[in-house]
Amino acid sequence: QVQLVESGGGLVQPGGSLRLSCAASGSILSIYTMGWYRQAPGKQREYVAGFTSGGTTNLVDSVKGRFTISRDNAKNTVYLQMNSLKPEDTAVYYCNVALRPLGGPRREYWGQGTQVTVSS
């Protein structure tokens, strides 16, 4: 059984920083993509940042220059370093990982979500 466990959300003032983590655990054969989405109240879930299967990174324009995505392959963990946070970054952040579990087909998994609130 595969699980994604997120951590690192919280309340921060505008201009502050947070670091989100997402660790994949269980019987994992291969990991293809790892990334982050967010969903603000009343809005659709949107892509924020991620690693492609080739290892390159993508960031949505609204976070470029402020957010950085990184990963630790040995720990099956992806991170999202968020700097210069703005109130419009307030959302629930979800980790998304495409992987193949041992004995099963490739599929996508979602983390439980972690709340990020940017407010003074």
VONU-175168 format. One record per residue: x negated, y, z of N, C-alpha, C, CB in turn; residue number from 1; residue in three letters. Coordinates in steps of 0.02 Angstrom, whole numbers, plus 50000, padded with zeros to 5 digits. Glycine has a CB too. Layout:
N
NODE     nu     nv     nw    cau    cav    caw     cu     cv     cw    cbu    cbv    cbw    i   aa
NODE      X      Y      Z      X      Y      Z      X      Y      Z      X      Y      Z  NUM  ALA
...
//
This chain:
120
NODE     nu     nv     nw    cau    cav    caw     cu     cv     cw    cbu    cbv    cbw    i   aa
NODE  49958  49940  50000  50000  50000  50000  49956  50062  50000  50048  50000  50061    1  GLN
NODE  49973  50109  49957  49934  50170  49950  49969  50227  49986  49923  50188  49876    2  VAL
NODE  49930  50268  50021  49956  50326  50054  49914  50387  50038  49959  50315  50130    3  GLN
NODE  49946  50445  50035  49911  50508  50029  49927  50548  50092  49933  50548  49965    4  LEU
NODE  49875  50570  50126  49885  50607  50188  49853  50676  50180  49854  50570  50249    5  VAL
NODE  49896  50727  50188  49873  50796  50180  49862  50828  50248  49924  50836  50140    6  GLU
NODE  49818  50877  50249  49808  50917  50309  49781  50985  50290  49760  50882  50358    7  SER
NODE  49785  51032  50337  49753  51096  50328  49798  51156  50317  49709  51091  50271    8  GLY
NODE  49863  51146  50313  49907  51204  50305  49912  51245  50368  49975  51181  50283    9  GLY
NODE  49949  51300  50363  49960  51342  50422  49981  51412  50404  49898  51344  50463   10  GLY
NODE  49978  51454  50455  49995  51525  50449  49931  51566  50446  50041  51549  50507   11  LEU
NODE  49926  51609  50397  49866  51651  50389  49887  51720  50366  49816  51619  50339   12  VAL
NODE  49848  51769  50384  49862  51838  50363  49839  51848  50291  49827  51888  50410   13  GLN
NODE  49869  51896  50256  49846  51912  50189  49771  51926  50188  49884  51972  50160   14  PRO
NODE  49737  51898  50138  49665  51904  50134  49627  51848  50168  49644  51968  50163   15  GLY
NODE  49663  51807  50206  49631  51752  50242  49619  51691  50199  49673  51733  50300   16  GLY
NODE  49594  51638  50231  49576  51577  50196  49603  51516  50231  49500  51572  50190   17  SER
NODE  49616  51465  50192  49635  51399  50217  49603  51346  50172  49712  51391  50220   18  LEU
NODE  49592  51288  50200  49567  51232  50161  49613  51173  50170  49494  51213  50182   19  ARG
NODE  49641  51149  50115  49685  51091  50117  49644  51028  50098  49744  51100  50068   20  LEU
NODE  49663  50973  50129  49632  50909  50114  49686  50858  50098  49588  50884  50172   21  SER
NODE  49669  50811  50055  49715  50756  50038  49673  50693  50030  49756  50772  49973   22  CYS
NODE  49685  50645  50073  49648  50583  50071  49692  50526  50047  49617  50567  50140   23  ALA
NODE  49669  50490  49998  49705  50431  49973  49675  50369  50007  49700  50425  49895   24  ALA
NODE  49719  50327  50033  49696  50266  50066  49737  50207  50044  49699  50275  50143   25  SER
NODE  49709  50147  50056  49743  50086  50037  49702  50047  49986  49812  50101  50008   26  GLY
NODE  49735  50000  49954  49701  49957  49906  49702  49991  49837  49735  49887  49902   27  SER
NODE  49651  50032  49825  49646  50072  49764  49594  50043  49718  49629  50145  49781   28  ILE
NODE  49614  50030  49657  49567  50004  49607  49532  50061  49571  49604  49959  49556   29  LEU
NODE  49571  50109  49547  49542  50166  49511  49584  50228  49523  49539  50151  49435   30  SER
NODE  49549  50285  49526  49583  50351  49531  49570  50387  49465  49557  50393  49592   31  ILE
NODE  49623  50414  49436  49617  50447  49371  49618  50523  49378  49673  50425  49325   32  TYR
NODE  49669  50550  49408  49675  50622  49417  49693  50638  49489  49727  50652  49369   33  THR
NODE  49671  50696  49513  49688  50720  49580  49703  50794  49574  49630  50706  49631   34  MET
NODE  49755  50816  49607  49771  50886  49602  49821  50910  49654  49798  50901  49535   35  GLY
NODE  49838  50974  49646  49883  51007  49694  49939  51043  49657  49843  51057  49738   36  TRP
NODE  49998  51038  49686  50057  51075  49664  50083  51114  49723  50111  51028  49634   37  TYR
NODE  50126  51162  49710  50158  51199  49764  50230  51215  49745  50119  51263  49781   38  ARG
NODE  50270  51222  49797  50340  51240  49787  50360  51292  49838  50385  51177  49792   39  GLN
NODE  50377  51351  49813  50401  51405  49855  50476  51400  49863  50381  51475  49825   40  ALA
NODE  50504  51430  49915  50577  51426  49925  50616  51452  49865  50597  51465  49987   41  PRO
NODE  50663  51413  49842  50705  51433  49786  50672  51428  49718  50727  51501  49797   42  GLY
NODE  50612  51401  49715  50576  51396  49651  50559  51323  49636  50512  51439  49653   43  LYS
NODE  50543  51311  49573  50522  51244  49552  50451  51231  49574  50530  51235  49476   44  GLN
NODE  50435  51167  49581  50367  51148  49597  50322  51166  49538  50363  51072  49613   45  ARG
NODE  50264  51194  49553  50219  51215  49499  50149  51187  49511  50217  51292  49494   46  GLU
NODE  50114  51176  49456  50046  51152  49458  50001  51209  49482  50023  51126  49388   47  TYR
NODE  49951  51191  49525  49905  51241  49550  49834  51227  49525  49906  51243  49627   48  VAL
NODE  49810  51167  49536  49741  51150  49519  49733  51075  49517  49691  51180  49570   49  ALA
NODE  49683  51051  49479  49672  50980  49477  49611  50959  49439  49731  50947  49447   50  GLY
NODE  49593  50896  49448  49540  50863  49411  49572  50820  49357  49493  50821  49457   51  PHE
NODE  49546  50824  49296  49569  50780  49244  49535  50712  49252  49555  50809  49173   52  THR
NODE  49556  50664  49212  49524  50598  49216  49452  50600  49194  49563  50548  49173   53  SER
NODE  49433  50652  49155  49364  50661  49134  49321  50698  49184  49363  50696  49069   54  GLY
NODE  49353  50721  49238  49315  50754  49290  49313  50830  49286  49246  50729  49289   55  GLY
NODE  49344  50858  49234  49345  50931  49229  49400  50959  49274  49355  50954  49156   56  THR
NODE  49394  51022  49290  49443  51053  49335  49486  51103  49297  49409  51088  49393   57  THR
NODE  49548  51110  49320  49594  51159  49294  49623  51198  49352  49651  51125  49253   58  ASN
NODE  49634  51263  49341  49665  51306  49391  49717  51349  49355  49612  51350  49428   59  LEU
NODE  49774  51358  49386  49824  51403  49357  49797  51474  49361  49893  51396  49393   60  VAL
NODE  49815  51516  49314  49786  51583  49309  49795  51624  49374  49818  51621  49252   61  ASP
NODE  49851  51615  49408  49866  51657  49466  49818  51643  49525  49937  51645  49488   62  SER
NODE  49781  51588  49524  49736  51573  49580  49662  51574  49559  49753  51505  49609   63  VAL
NODE  49649  51584  49495  49579  51585  49473  49541  51641  49508  49575  51594  49396   64  LYS
NODE  49480  51624  49530  49440  51673  49566  49454  51675  49640  49451  51741  49538   65  GLY
NODE  49508  51640  49662  49525  51639  49733  49525  51568  49761  49593  51671  49744   66  ARG
NODE  49548  51520  49722  49552  51451  49744  49498  51410  49710  49622  51421  49729   67  PHE
NODE  49473  51359  49746  49425  51312  49719  49447  51242  49736  49353  51326  49747   68  THR
NODE  49445  51198  49687  49461  51127  49699  49396  51087  49698  49511  51100  49647   69  ILE
NODE  49391  51040  49743  49333  50996  49746  49355  50926  49768  49278  51025  49794   70  SER
NODE  49311  50878  49763  49329  50810  49783  49268  50773  49810  49359  50772  49723   71  ARG
NODE  49283  50725  49852  49232  50679  49878  49253  50609  49856  49225  50684  49958   72  ASP
NODE  49221  50583  49805  49241  50519  49777  49232  50462  49827  49201  50504  49714   73  ASN
NODE  49181  50467  49868  49169  50414  49917  49225  50409  49968  49102  50426  49953   74  ALA
NODE  49259  50464  49979  49313  50466  50028  49382  50468  49995  49305  50526  50074   75  LYS
NODE  49384  50466  49928  49447  50471  49892  49487  50532  49916  49489  50407  49901   76  ASN
NODE  49453  50587  49923  49483  50647  49951  49474  50706  49904  49452  50663  50020   77  THR
NODE  49527  50745  49898  49525  50806  49859  49540  50865  49905  49576  50804  49799   78  VAL
NODE  49506  50921  49893  49511  50980  49935  49535  51039  49893  49445  50996  49969   79  TYR
NODE  49568  51085  49926  49586  51149  49895  49566  51205  49943  49663  51152  49878   80  LEU
NODE  49512  51240  49924  49490  51297  49963  49526  51359  49937  49412  51306  49960   81  GLN
NODE  49563  51390  49981  49604  51448  49962  49578  51510  49997  49679  51436  49978   82  MET
NODE  49552  51557  49960  49527  51620  49986  49570  51678  49962  49454  51631  49967   83  ASN
NODE  49562  51735  49994  49599  51795  49974  49674  51780  49965  49570  51825  49909   84  SER
NODE  49701  51747  50014  49771  51726  50008  49818  51785  50006  49789  51680  50066   85  LEU
NODE  49872  51777  49968  49922  51828  49959  49990  51802  49983  49926  51851  49885   86  LYS
NODE  50036  51846  50001  50102  51822  50022  50135  51778  49969  50147  51881  50038   87  PRO
NODE  50122  51791  49906  50153  51751  49853  50123  51681  49847  50144  51787  49786   88  GLU
NODE  50071  51666  49886  50045  51598  49889  50084  51555  49939  49970  51600  49908   89  ASP
NODE  50129  51587  49976  50169  51549  50025  50211  51496  49990  50214  51597  50065   90  THR
NODE  50202  51434  50013  50237  51377  49982  50220  51314  50020  50218  51370  49907   91  ALA
NODE  50255  51261  50004  50234  51195  50025  50188  51168  49971  50296  51147  50037   92  VAL
NODE  50129  51146  49992  50079  51121  49945  50079  51045  49947  50008  51150  49962   93  TYR
NODE  50081  51015  49887  50084  50943  49880  50023  50918  49842  50149  50922  49844   94  TYR
NODE  49994  50865  49868  49941  50831  49833  49972  50781  49784  49893  50795  49883   95  CYS
NODE  49940  50773  49726  49964  50726  49675  49904  50687  49649  50000  50763  49617   96  ASN
NODE  49909  50621  49651  49854  50579  49629  49881  50525  49582  49816  50547  49689   97  VAL
NODE  49849  50518  49524  49865  50463  49479  49812  50409  49489  49867  50487  49404   98  ALA
NODE  49835  50350  49508  49787  50297  49522  49817  50229  49504  49766  50298  49595   99  LEU
NODE  49773  50180  49504  49795  50111  49494  49780  50073  49559  49760  50078  49432  100  ARG
NODE  49833  50050  49591  49822  50010  49651  49801  49939  49633  49885  50010  49695  101  PRO
NODE  49770  49906  49679  49750  49836  49668  49812  49794  49655  49710  49809  49728  102  LEU
NODE  49813  49760  49597  49869  49716  49581  49930  49751  49554  49888  49679  49641  103  GLY
NODE  49924  49815  49538  49983  49851  49513  49965  49897  49456  50014  49891  49569  104  GLY
NODE  50016  49927  49424  50004  49971  49367  49985  50042  49390  50066  49974  49322  105  PRO
NODE  49958  50079  49344  49943  50149  49358  50008  50187  49372  49904  50182  49299  106  ARG
NODE  50006  50230  49422  50064  50273  49436  50041  50333  49475  50119  50234  49475  107  ARG
NODE  50087  50380  49483  50072  50441  49521  50098  50435  49593  50104  50502  49486  108  GLU
NODE  50060  50464  49638  50079  50466  49708  50080  50539  49731  50032  50423  49752  109  TYR
NODE  50125  50554  49779  50130  50621  49807  50117  50619  49882  50200  50651  49792  110  TRP
NODE  50083  50672  49905  50076  50681  49976  50140  50706  50008  50020  50729  49991  111  GLY
NODE  50140  50710  50074  50201  50729  50110  50214  50804  50108  50196  50706  50182  112  GLN
NODE  50165  50842  50087  50173  50914  50084  50147  50947  50147  50246  50933  50073  113  GLY
NODE  50116  51005  50139  50092  51044  50196  50110  51118  50184  50015  51036  50206  114  THR
NODE  50138  51149  50235  50162  51218  50230  50104  51267  50235  50215  51233  50284  115  GLN
NODE  50102  51313  50187  50055  51369  50190  50097  51433  50191  50005  51369  50128  116  VAL
NODE  50088  51473  50243  50124  51536  50250  50074  51592  50256  50172  51534  50311  117  THR
NODE  50081  51641  50211  50036  51699  50212  50079  51760  50231  50001  51709  50142  118  VAL
NODE  50066  51785  50290  50107  51839  50316  50069  51877  50370  50174  51812  50343  119  SER
NODE  50084  51942  50373  50054  51983  50426  50100  51987  50486  50037  52053  50401  120  SER
//
